[in-house]
Amino acid sequence: MSGTDDPAHDGEDGGGDDRERPSGSPETALSELGHGHTGPRPPRRTGVFLDPEDLRAHVSGLLRATLGGHEVDAFGNITFTHDDARVFVTVAGSPVGPQVGVFSVTNLDVPYTAELGHFLLTTNHTLGFGAFSYEPRHAAVWLRHTLLGGTLDLPELQTAVVAVATTAARLDDEIRDRFGGRTFQEAPSDVQRQVEPPDTEPPGARPGARGYL
């Protein structure tokens, strides 16, 4: 997969686990998102991450090892496509330390109706990872999940990425067919590039203290 991958973080150990991956494990599922690519061994965590840039380099290495590569969008988010669903992984600071956001913009130009709201909320009730939300500016449907980044490990990241990717790919067509609009992948590239992460800084937060995106 082509893209503008970040180089592996200096000082990270490239050693990994040679044990066979059990069928159905998050690691196997994430490799399947990368079409079976066998990439470099994932970097080992070297301690607690306090600097978002250190964590971002680590997350990039983990995803590159299992996906075989990824792209970086105009906002600095790591991104890849699974079954026509675009998935983003971003790292940012927050009042409680660095956080990792895993999200997918599933649909655009979807008129908000009570029926759509009911569908999103009742679907949220069934999801183990992530929750749907609605962004009025682009009439967009999002699927979002947040991870604390300070002690993030590979299985935790894999599980969240697999859950968001597969749920988005499963439901984006259904949302379009039932409620209108178009899937994110159906929108022109210039429209896709205009969709940026929301500002989740709470009122009164100290300067520079941001939410997960």
VEXMARPA-893539 format. One record per residue: residue number from 1; residue in one letter; x, z negated, y negated of N, C-alpha, C in turn. Coordinates in Angstrom, 3 decimals. Example, Ala and Ser with C-alpha at 12.3 -4.5 7.8 and 13.67 -1.06 7.14 Angstrom:
! residues 2
{1,"A",{13.190,-7.800,5.690},{12.300,-7.800,4.500},{13.200,-7.800,3.300}}
{2,"S",{12.850,-7.080,2.250},{13.670,-7.140,1.060},{12.900,-7.870,-0.030}}
***
This chain:
! residues 213
{1,"M",{0.860,0.000,1.179},{0.000,0.000,0.000},{0.895,0.000,-1.227}}
{2,"S",{0.660,0.910,-2.126},{1.479,0.993,-3.322},{0.975,0.023,-4.355}}
{3,"G",{1.846,-0.350,-5.293},{1.449,-1.265,-6.343},{2.673,-1.783,-7.046}}
{4,"T",{2.453,-2.712,-7.928},{3.548,-3.289,-8.684},{3.757,-4.716,-8.227}}
{5,"D",{4.198,-4.871,-6.975},{4.388,-6.190,-6.416},{5.422,-6.966,-7.206}}
{6,"D",{5.217,-8.273,-7.306},{6.240,-9.128,-7.861},{7.324,-9.335,-6.816}}
{7,"P",{8.580,-9.439,-7.199},{9.625,-9.727,-6.233},{9.432,-11.106,-5.653}}
{8,"A",{9.957,-11.312,-4.471},{9.839,-12.611,-3.828},{10.513,-13.663,-4.689}}
{9,"H",{9.940,-14.851,-4.683},{10.440,-15.922,-5.537},{11.817,-16.347,-5.080}}
{10,"D",{12.759,-16.414,-6.008},{14.113,-16.824,-5.675},{14.097,-18.234,-5.115}}
{11,"G",{14.895,-18.426,-4.066},{15.037,-19.750,-3.493},{14.028,-20.055,-2.419}}
{12,"E",{13.052,-19.169,-2.148},{12.088,-19.418,-1.100},{12.673,-18.999,0.227}}
{13,"D",{12.460,-19.817,1.231},{12.966,-19.531,2.561},{12.106,-18.472,3.201}}
{14,"G",{12.704,-17.395,3.687},{11.934,-16.327,4.299},{11.602,-16.582,5.737}}
{15,"G",{12.007,-17.730,6.293},{11.730,-18.014,7.698},{10.260,-18.192,7.928}}
{16,"G",{9.833,-17.968,9.148},{8.419,-18.094,9.460},{8.218,-18.566,10.867}}
{17,"D",{6.991,-18.529,11.300},{6.607,-19.003,12.603},{6.453,-17.813,13.520}}
{18,"D",{7.181,-17.825,14.644},{7.132,-16.702,15.575},{6.042,-16.866,16.617}}
{19,"R",{5.248,-17.937,16.547},{4.203,-18.116,17.553},{3.145,-17.022,17.440}}
{20,"E",{2.561,-16.697,18.573},{1.522,-15.660,18.577},{0.330,-16.129,17.773}}
{21,"R",{-0.217,-15.232,16.982},{-1.386,-15.567,16.180},{-2.623,-15.587,17.063}}
{22,"P",{-3.381,-16.683,17.094},{-4.589,-16.713,17.924},{-5.640,-15.767,17.386}}
{23,"S",{-6.397,-15.175,18.309},{-7.454,-14.258,17.906},{-8.482,-14.997,17.075}}
{24,"G",{-8.902,-14.386,15.966},{-9.909,-14.984,15.110},{-9.361,-15.948,14.093}}
{25,"S",{-8.053,-16.165,14.081},{-7.473,-17.086,13.113},{-7.459,-16.445,11.737}}
{26,"P",{-7.383,-17.258,10.669},{-7.303,-16.674,9.320},{-6.128,-15.729,9.158}}
{27,"E",{-4.981,-16.064,9.785},{-3.808,-15.213,9.642},{-4.055,-13.845,10.259}}
{28,"T",{-4.697,-13.833,11.457},{-5.017,-12.555,12.086},{-6.015,-11.770,11.240}}
{29,"A",{-7.041,-12.457,10.740},{-8.053,-11.781,9.931},{-7.453,-11.182,8.675}}
{30,"L",{-6.549,-11.907,8.011},{-5.934,-11.386,6.803},{-5.048,-10.191,7.126}}
{31,"S",{-4.352,-10.235,8.265},{-3.562,-9.077,8.672},{-4.452,-7.862,8.895}}
{32,"E",{-5.654,-8.102,9.430},{-6.582,-6.994,9.641},{-7.036,-6.403,8.312}}
{33,"L",{-7.136,-7.222,7.258},{-7.453,-6.679,5.944},{-6.354,-5.734,5.492}}
{34,"G",{-5.130,-5.992,5.930},{-3.999,-5.128,5.613},{-3.804,-4.029,6.625}}
{35,"H",{-4.852,-3.739,7.415},{-4.847,-2.647,8.395},{-3.742,-2.836,9.429}}
{36,"G",{-3.555,-4.097,9.877},{-2.619,-4.348,10.947},{-1.169,-4.301,10.535}}
{37,"H",{-0.891,-4.268,9.231},{0.491,-4.187,8.780},{1.244,-5.444,9.174}}
{38,"T",{2.439,-5.275,9.702},{3.313,-6.395,9.986},{4.373,-6.443,8.904}}
{39,"G",{4.195,-7.314,7.960},{5.095,-7.384,6.819},{6.185,-8.404,7.029}}
{40,"P",{6.914,-8.716,5.992},{7.950,-9.735,6.098},{7.337,-11.094,6.390}}
{41,"R",{8.142,-11.995,6.932},{7.633,-13.330,7.205},{7.246,-14.013,5.893}}
{42,"P",{6.141,-14.775,5.904},{5.718,-15.430,4.664},{6.716,-16.479,4.231}}
{43,"P",{6.907,-16.648,2.934},{7.827,-17.678,2.458},{7.297,-19.061,2.762}}
{44,"R",{8.207,-19.984,3.017},{7.810,-21.365,3.256},{7.636,-22.090,1.928}}
{45,"R",{6.666,-22.992,1.922},{6.493,-23.822,0.739},{7.664,-24.788,0.625}}
{46,"T",{8.211,-24.930,-0.542},{9.403,-25.746,-0.734},{9.108,-27.052,-1.464}}
{47,"G",{7.862,-27.426,-1.594},{7.511,-28.668,-2.263},{6.212,-28.519,-3.017}}
{48,"V",{5.941,-29.428,-3.896},{4.729,-29.409,-4.710},{4.953,-28.480,-5.895}}
{49,"F",{3.993,-27.574,-6.111},{4.094,-26.623,-7.219},{3.480,-27.224,-8.473}}
{50,"L",{4.267,-27.287,-9.532},{3.787,-27.750,-10.824},{3.740,-26.625,-11.846}}
{51,"D",{4.598,-25.640,-11.699},{4.668,-24.509,-12.622},{3.821,-23.361,-12.083}}
{52,"P",{2.825,-22.881,-12.853},{1.988,-21.775,-12.364},{2.782,-20.541,-11.975}}
{53,"E",{3.894,-20.253,-12.666},{4.664,-19.058,-12.329},{5.357,-19.216,-10.985}}
{54,"D",{5.842,-20.421,-10.662},{6.410,-20.655,-9.338},{5.347,-20.457,-8.263}}
{55,"L",{4.158,-20.988,-8.513},{3.072,-20.852,-7.551},{2.656,-19.395,-7.420}}
{56,"R",{2.622,-18.672,-8.535},{2.213,-17.270,-8.482},{3.174,-16.446,-7.626}}
{57,"A",{4.471,-16.711,-7.768},{5.452,-16.000,-6.954},{5.266,-16.327,-5.475}}
{58,"H",{4.950,-17.589,-5.178},{4.736,-17.993,-3.791},{3.490,-17.316,-3.215}}
{59,"V",{2.391,-17.325,-3.985},{1.150,-16.686,-3.533},{1.371,-15.192,-3.309}}
{60,"S",{2.103,-14.549,-4.216},{2.398,-13.131,-4.065},{3.153,-12.873,-2.771}}
{61,"G",{4.131,-13.723,-2.463},{4.881,-13.555,-1.225},{4.029,-13.754,0.009}}
{62,"L",{3.124,-14.740,-0.024},{2.241,-14.971,1.115},{1.343,-13.766,1.372}}
{63,"L",{0.764,-13.219,0.312},{-0.138,-12.085,0.481},{0.614,-10.824,0.877}}
{64,"R",{1.789,-10.624,0.311},{2.570,-9.455,0.664},{2.978,-9.490,2.139}}
{65,"A",{3.256,-10.693,2.652},{3.677,-10.818,4.039},{2.565,-10.453,5.015}}
{66,"T",{1.307,-10.733,4.642},{0.211,-10.491,5.567},{-0.569,-9.211,5.268}}
{67,"L",{-0.597,-8.786,4.011},{-1.289,-7.546,3.659},{-0.372,-6.338,3.683}}
{68,"G",{0.921,-6.561,3.551},{1.870,-5.452,3.472},{2.100,-4.982,2.053}}
{69,"G",{1.431,-5.594,1.095},{1.585,-5.194,-0.299},{0.320,-5.500,-1.069}}
{70,"H",{0.405,-5.409,-2.381},{-0.765,-5.580,-3.224},{-0.458,-4.976,-4.580}}
{71,"E",{-1.481,-4.867,-5.402},{-1.321,-4.367,-6.763},{-1.427,-5.530,-7.746}}
{72,"V",{-1.062,-5.283,-8.978},{-1.249,-6.255,-10.055},{-1.994,-5.547,-11.176}}
{73,"D",{-3.139,-6.115,-11.615},{-3.940,-5.427,-12.619},{-3.441,-5.734,-14.030}}
{74,"A",{-4.159,-5.211,-15.021},{-3.723,-5.345,-16.414},{-3.727,-6.784,-16.903}}
{75,"F",{-4.449,-7.663,-16.225},{-4.516,-9.059,-16.625},{-3.557,-9.928,-15.816}}
{76,"G",{-2.733,-9.300,-14.963},{-1.766,-10.040,-14.166},{-2.310,-10.598,-12.876}}
{77,"N",{-3.534,-10.207,-12.494},{-4.122,-10.677,-11.247},{-3.603,-9.871,-10.067}}
{78,"I",{-3.302,-10.539,-8.977},{-2.996,-9.861,-7.714},{-4.307,-9.279,-7.191}}
{79,"T",{-4.284,-8.053,-6.708},{-5.531,-7.416,-6.286},{-5.314,-6.459,-5.126}}
{80,"F",{-6.350,-6.321,-4.306},{-6.340,-5.361,-3.207},{-7.785,-4.996,-2.883}}
{81,"T",{-7.963,-3.960,-2.077},{-9.294,-3.486,-1.703},{-9.533,-3.706,-0.222}}
{82,"H",{-10.735,-4.186,0.122},{-11.143,-4.321,1.513},{-12.534,-3.729,1.669}}
{83,"D",{-12.656,-2.684,2.483},{-13.953,-2.028,2.711},{-14.666,-1.736,1.394}}
{84,"D",{-13.934,-1.174,0.438},{-14.448,-0.781,-0.871},{-14.796,-1.955,-1.774}}
{85,"A",{-14.542,-3.185,-1.337},{-14.721,-4.348,-2.219},{-13.360,-4.690,-2.818}}
{86,"R",{-13.313,-4.846,-4.131},{-12.073,-5.179,-4.816},{-11.945,-6.698,-4.900}}
{87,"V",{-10.825,-7.220,-4.406},{-10.573,-8.657,-4.372},{-9.413,-8.967,-5.309}}
{88,"F",{-9.536,-10.062,-6.069},{-8.503,-10.498,-7.001},{-8.053,-11.913,-6.645}}
{89,"V",{-6.770,-12.166,-6.815},{-6.227,-13.511,-6.648},{-5.407,-13.802,-7.896}}
{90,"T",{-5.722,-14.886,-8.585},{-5.046,-15.207,-9.831},{-4.590,-16.652,-9.829}}
{91,"V",{-3.560,-16.924,-10.594},{-2.989,-18.262,-10.694},{-2.918,-18.650,-12.162}}
{92,"A",{-3.333,-19.869,-12.480},{-3.277,-20.334,-13.855},{-3.182,-21.845,-13.875}}
{93,"G",{-2.751,-22.375,-15.002},{-2.705,-23.811,-15.162},{-4.086,-24.375,-15.451}}
{94,"S",{-4.224,-25.676,-15.281},{-5.472,-26.372,-15.584},{-5.134,-27.831,-15.857}}
{95,"P",{-6.082,-28.615,-16.369},{-5.809,-30.035,-16.617},{-5.409,-30.809,-15.371}}
{96,"V",{-5.723,-30.297,-14.177},{-5.386,-31.001,-12.934},{-4.260,-30.309,-12.175}}
{97,"G",{-3.550,-29.402,-12.836},{-2.452,-28.712,-12.181},{-2.793,-27.255,-11.929}}
{98,"P",{-1.832,-26.484,-11.404},{-2.085,-25.065,-11.180},{-3.184,-24.836,-10.149}}
{99,"Q",{-3.988,-23.828,-10.406},{-5.084,-23.486,-9.516},{-5.015,-22.020,-9.141}}
{100,"V",{-5.538,-21.718,-7.968},{-5.601,-20.347,-7.463},{-7.060,-19.934,-7.390}}
{101,"G",{-7.401,-18.845,-8.059},{-8.751,-18.305,-7.998},{-8.781,-17.089,-7.092}}
{102,"V",{-9.728,-17.059,-6.173},{-9.963,-15.907,-5.301},{-11.350,-15.394,-5.648}}
{103,"F",{-11.441,-14.151,-6.103},{-12.737,-13.673,-6.554},{-12.895,-12.182,-6.334}}
{104,"S",{-14.126,-11.755,-6.332},{-14.452,-10.339,-6.228},{-15.601,-10.046,-7.178}}
{105,"V",{-15.452,-9.012,-7.983},{-16.565,-8.500,-8.785},{-17.286,-7.512,-7.882}}
{106,"T",{-18.401,-7.916,-7.323},{-19.052,-7.081,-6.318},{-19.865,-5.950,-6.930}}
{107,"N",{-20.533,-6.223,-8.068},{-21.466,-5.239,-8.630},{-21.416,-5.257,-10.153}}
{108,"L",{-21.739,-4.098,-10.756},{-21.808,-3.949,-12.206},{-23.142,-3.315,-12.586}}
{109,"D",{-23.547,-3.530,-13.829},{-24.761,-2.910,-14.384},{-26.009,-3.288,-13.594}}
{110,"V",{-26.048,-4.530,-13.138},{-27.203,-5.020,-12.374},{-28.115,-5.792,-13.335}}
{111,"P",{-29.333,-5.332,-13.569},{-30.230,-6.085,-14.449},{-30.523,-7.460,-13.865}}
{112,"Y",{-30.468,-8.484,-14.715},{-30.775,-9.817,-14.202},{-32.289,-9.990,-14.094}}
{113,"T",{-32.729,-10.405,-12.932},{-34.140,-10.694,-12.691},{-34.244,-12.010,-11.933}}
{114,"A",{-35.440,-12.547,-11.908},{-35.658,-13.771,-11.139},{-35.369,-13.536,-9.660}}
{115,"E",{-35.675,-12.336,-9.203},{-35.438,-12.020,-7.789},{-33.939,-12.006,-7.482}}
{116,"L",{-33.132,-11.438,-8.404},{-31.692,-11.441,-8.202},{-31.164,-12.880,-8.222}}
{117,"G",{-31.591,-13.691,-9.191},{-31.156,-15.072,-9.256},{-31.493,-15.840,-7.986}}
{118,"H",{-32.693,-15.616,-7.474},{-33.118,-16.276,-6.234},{-32.226,-15.848,-5.078}}
{119,"F",{-31.930,-14.556,-5.004},{-31.075,-14.056,-3.924},{-29.683,-14.674,-3.992}}
{120,"L",{-29.083,-14.717,-5.178},{-27.734,-15.243,-5.315},{-27.681,-16.737,-4.974}}
{121,"L",{-28.663,-17.498,-5.450},{-28.655,-18.931,-5.198},{-28.907,-19.255,-3.732}}
{122,"T",{-29.846,-18.571,-3.117},{-30.113,-18.860,-1.706},{-28.969,-18.374,-0.826}}
{123,"T",{-28.294,-17.296,-1.246},{-27.114,-16.864,-0.493},{-25.995,-17.884,-0.627}}
{124,"N",{-25.802,-18.424,-1.827},{-24.787,-19.456,-2.023},{-24.971,-20.624,-1.053}}
{125,"H",{-26.212,-20.943,-0.772},{-26.513,-22.086,0.100},{-25.990,-21.868,1.514}}
{126,"T",{-25.737,-20.620,1.892},{-25.283,-20.312,3.255},{-23.775,-20.087,3.340}}
{127,"L",{-23.073,-20.074,2.205},{-21.658,-19.714,2.204},{-20.775,-20.954,2.341}}
{128,"G",{-19.788,-20.848,3.224},{-18.822,-21.926,3.354},{-17.728,-21.848,2.309}}
{129,"F",{-17.427,-20.636,1.836},{-16.398,-20.434,0.825},{-16.947,-19.512,-0.256}}
{130,"G",{-16.753,-19.892,-1.500},{-17.162,-19.051,-2.606},{-18.611,-19.249,-2.988}}
{131,"A",{-18.928,-18.776,-4.185},{-20.294,-18.826,-4.701},{-20.496,-17.643,-5.633}}
{132,"F",{-21.684,-17.068,-5.601},{-22.017,-15.959,-6.491},{-22.373,-16.482,-7.876}}
{133,"S",{-22.061,-15.667,-8.879},{-22.445,-15.966,-10.257},{-22.752,-14.646,-10.958}}
{134,"Y",{-23.307,-14.757,-12.174},{-23.719,-13.568,-12.930},{-23.063,-13.607,-14.297}}
{135,"E",{-22.439,-12.479,-14.677},{-21.750,-12.359,-15.970},{-22.513,-11.374,-16.842}}
{136,"P",{-23.185,-11.848,-17.904},{-24.104,-10.993,-18.659},{-23.445,-9.826,-19.381}}
{137,"R",{-22.222,-9.986,-19.872},{-21.607,-8.933,-20.700},{-21.555,-7.593,-19.973}}
{138,"H",{-21.175,-7.627,-18.703},{-21.097,-6.394,-17.918},{-22.220,-6.315,-16.886}}
{139,"A",{-23.204,-7.214,-16.999},{-24.270,-7.292,-16.002},{-23.660,-7.279,-14.606}}
{140,"A",{-22.676,-8.165,-14.426},{-21.843,-8.146,-13.229},{-22.139,-9.335,-12.323}}
{141,"V",{-22.047,-9.082,-11.031},{-22.160,-10.124,-10.013},{-20.754,-10.440,-9.507}}
{142,"W",{-20.407,-11.709,-9.505},{-19.099,-12.175,-9.056},{-19.250,-13.063,-7.828}}
{143,"L",{-18.230,-13.051,-6.999},{-18.102,-14.020,-5.906},{-16.778,-14.739,-6.130}}
{144,"R",{-16.803,-16.077,-6.297},{-15.617,-16.803,-6.746},{-15.384,-18.053,-5.903}}
{145,"H",{-14.094,-18.347,-5.680},{-13.704,-19.574,-4.994},{-12.428,-20.091,-5.639}}
{146,"T",{-12.270,-21.410,-5.719},{-11.123,-22.016,-6.377},{-10.366,-22.903,-5.405}}
{147,"L",{-9.024,-22.826,-5.472},{-8.149,-23.658,-4.652},{-7.195,-24.424,-5.560}}
{148,"L",{-6.957,-25.685,-5.249},{-5.903,-26.415,-5.930},{-4.559,-25.859,-5.468}}
{149,"G",{-3.680,-25.574,-6.420},{-2.463,-24.854,-6.078},{-1.245,-25.698,-5.821}}
{150,"G",{-1.277,-26.971,-6.186},{-0.063,-27.770,-6.112},{0.548,-27.856,-4.735}}
{151,"T",{-0.299,-27.947,-3.714},{0.187,-28.057,-2.337},{-0.429,-26.975,-1.456}}
{152,"L",{-0.697,-25.829,-2.038},{-1.351,-24.745,-1.307},{-0.505,-24.297,-0.123}}
{153,"D",{-1.138,-24.125,1.047},{-0.418,-23.613,2.201},{-1.052,-22.307,2.673}}
{154,"L",{-0.376,-21.644,3.601},{-0.791,-20.311,4.030},{-2.179,-20.282,4.659}}
{155,"P",{-2.515,-21.149,5.641},{-3.863,-21.067,6.226},{-4.978,-21.272,5.209}}
{156,"E",{-4.765,-22.168,4.240},{-5.788,-22.413,3.220},{-6.029,-21.159,2.388}}
{157,"L",{-4.950,-20.505,1.957},{-5.079,-19.281,1.172},{-5.717,-18.178,2.004}}
{158,"Q",{-5.262,-18.038,3.245},{-5.799,-16.987,4.112},{-7.297,-17.138,4.316}}
{159,"T",{-7.742,-18.354,4.591},{-9.161,-18.585,4.857},{-10.013,-18.206,3.653}}
{160,"A",{-9.580,-18.603,2.458},{-10.348,-18.292,1.255},{-10.371,-16.797,0.981}}
{161,"V",{-9.220,-16.126,1.116},{-9.147,-14.691,0.845},{-10.007,-13.912,1.843}}
{162,"V",{-9.908,-14.258,3.114},{-10.706,-13.565,4.138},{-12.194,-13.768,3.876}}
{163,"A",{-12.596,-15.005,3.563},{-14.017,-15.293,3.343},{-14.561,-14.510,2.157}}
{164,"V",{-13.855,-14.510,1.042},{-14.323,-13.791,-0.135},{-14.342,-12.286,0.120}}
{165,"A",{-13.288,-11.748,0.728},{-13.203,-10.305,0.964},{-14.315,-9.814,1.875}}
{166,"T",{-14.545,-10.523,2.974},{-15.548,-10.062,3.928},{-16.966,-10.250,3.404}}
{167,"T",{-17.214,-11.343,2.672},{-18.548,-11.550,2.107},{-18.853,-10.505,1.043}}
{168,"A",{-17.887,-10.218,0.172},{-18.093,-9.197,-0.857},{-18.355,-7.836,-0.237}}
{169,"A",{-17.572,-7.474,0.775},{-17.745,-6.170,1.417},{-19.079,-6.079,2.152}}
{170,"R",{-19.582,-7.209,2.615},{-20.839,-7.216,3.369},{-22.060,-7.118,2.469}}
{171,"L",{-21.973,-7.660,1.242},{-23.175,-7.801,0.423},{-23.230,-6.905,-0.803}}
{172,"D",{-22.127,-6.241,-1.191},{-22.180,-5.460,-2.440},{-23.165,-4.301,-2.350}}
{173,"D",{-23.220,-3.615,-1.205},{-24.172,-2.515,-1.051},{-25.611,-3.027,-1.056}}
{174,"E",{-25.834,-4.173,-0.405},{-27.185,-4.734,-0.367},{-27.658,-5.114,-1.763}}
{175,"I",{-26.782,-5.708,-2.559},{-27.160,-6.073,-3.930},{-27.510,-4.828,-4.733}}
{176,"R",{-26.721,-3.781,-4.610},{-27.016,-2.529,-5.319},{-28.351,-1.945,-4.868}}
{177,"D",{-28.563,-1.885,-3.563},{-29.776,-1.250,-3.044},{-31.039,-2.033,-3.401}}
{178,"R",{-30.942,-3.346,-3.469},{-32.119,-4.159,-3.726},{-32.378,-4.402,-5.212}}
{179,"F",{-31.303,-4.449,-6.028},{-31.476,-4.890,-7.403},{-30.951,-3.903,-8.443}}
{180,"G",{-30.387,-2.772,-8.011},{-29.938,-1.754,-8.945},{-28.471,-1.884,-9.303}}
{181,"G",{-28.065,-1.092,-10.297},{-26.665,-1.084,-10.706},{-25.802,-0.316,-9.719}}
{182,"R",{-24.542,-0.675,-9.652},{-23.593,-0.007,-8.769},{-22.557,-1.005,-8.295}}
{183,"T",{-21.907,-0.674,-7.198},{-20.844,-1.540,-6.743},{-19.650,-1.391,-7.681}}
{184,"F",{-18.769,-2.361,-7.656},{-17.600,-2.330,-8.528},{-16.762,-1.080,-8.265}}
{185,"Q",{-16.607,-0.716,-7.017},{-15.781,0.435,-6.671},{-16.409,1.751,-7.114}}
{186,"E",{-17.718,1.783,-7.315},{-18.393,3.003,-7.772},{-18.225,3.237,-9.268}}
{187,"A",{-17.836,2.218,-9.998},{-17.663,2.357,-11.448},{-16.365,3.100,-11.753}}
{188,"P",{-16.323,3.873,-12.850},{-15.079,4.546,-13.239},{-13.960,3.540,-13.458}}
{189,"S",{-12.731,3.987,-13.281},{-11.590,3.082,-13.376},{-11.479,2.445,-14.761}}
{190,"D",{-11.864,3.199,-15.817},{-11.760,2.606,-17.154},{-12.767,1.476,-17.333}}
{191,"V",{-13.925,1.579,-16.681},{-14.908,0.499,-16.726},{-14.397,-0.698,-15.922}}
{192,"Q",{-13.824,-0.452,-14.767},{-13.273,-1.536,-13.959},{-12.224,-2.321,-14.732}}
{193,"R",{-11.390,-1.626,-15.474},{-10.295,-2.294,-16.188},{-10.793,-3.172,-17.328}}
{194,"Q",{-12.026,-2.949,-17.786},{-12.573,-3.757,-18.869},{-13.095,-5.107,-18.395}}
{195,"V",{-13.268,-5.258,-17.097},{-13.817,-6.501,-16.559},{-12.675,-7.491,-16.397}}
{196,"E",{-12.694,-8.541,-17.211},{-11.617,-9.517,-17.185},{-12.147,-10.881,-16.781}}
{197,"P",{-11.255,-11.731,-16.312},{-11.684,-13.071,-15.901},{-12.326,-13.820,-17.059}}
{198,"P",{-13.320,-14.659,-16.776},{-13.971,-15.420,-17.844},{-13.084,-16.537,-18.343}}
{199,"D",{-13.310,-16.945,-19.569},{-12.619,-18.093,-20.144},{-13.357,-19.347,-19.694}}
{200,"T",{-12.728,-20.108,-18.790},{-13.391,-21.280,-18.239},{-12.867,-22.572,-18.834}}
{201,"E",{-12.223,-22.490,-20.004},{-11.727,-23.696,-20.656},{-12.895,-24.516,-21.168}}
{202,"P",{-13.026,-25.767,-20.712},{-14.174,-26.579,-21.143},{-14.054,-26.973,-22.604}}
{203,"P",{-15.180,-27.180,-23.296},{-15.133,-27.611,-24.694},{-14.349,-28.909,-24.832}}
{204,"G",{-13.482,-28.973,-25.830},{-12.724,-30.188,-26.063},{-11.476,-30.314,-25.223}}
{205,"A",{-11.183,-29.311,-24.372},{-9.982,-29.390,-23.551},{-8.757,-29.272,-24.441}}
{206,"R",{-7.660,-29.869,-23.989},{-6.442,-29.798,-24.800},{-5.954,-28.354,-24.850}}
{207,"P",{-5.261,-27.933,-25.910},{-4.803,-26.542,-26.035},{-3.989,-26.116,-24.834}}
{208,"G",{-4.332,-24.933,-24.324},{-3.603,-24.381,-23.191},{-4.104,-24.854,-21.845}}
{209,"A",{-5.047,-25.775,-21.821},{-5.595,-26.254,-20.547},{-6.742,-25.345,-20.160}}
{210,"R",{-6.537,-24.549,-19.155},{-7.515,-23.557,-18.751},{-8.114,-23.906,-17.419}}
{211,"G",{-9.224,-23.258,-17.093},{-9.829,-23.384,-15.792},{-9.106,-22.523,-14.780}}
{212,"Y",{-9.797,-22.178,-13.690},{-9.076,-21.565,-12.579},{-8.694,-20.132,-12.856}}
{213,"L",{-9.307,-19.480,-13.852},{-8.957,-18.086,-14.144},{-8.311,-18.023,-15.513}}
***
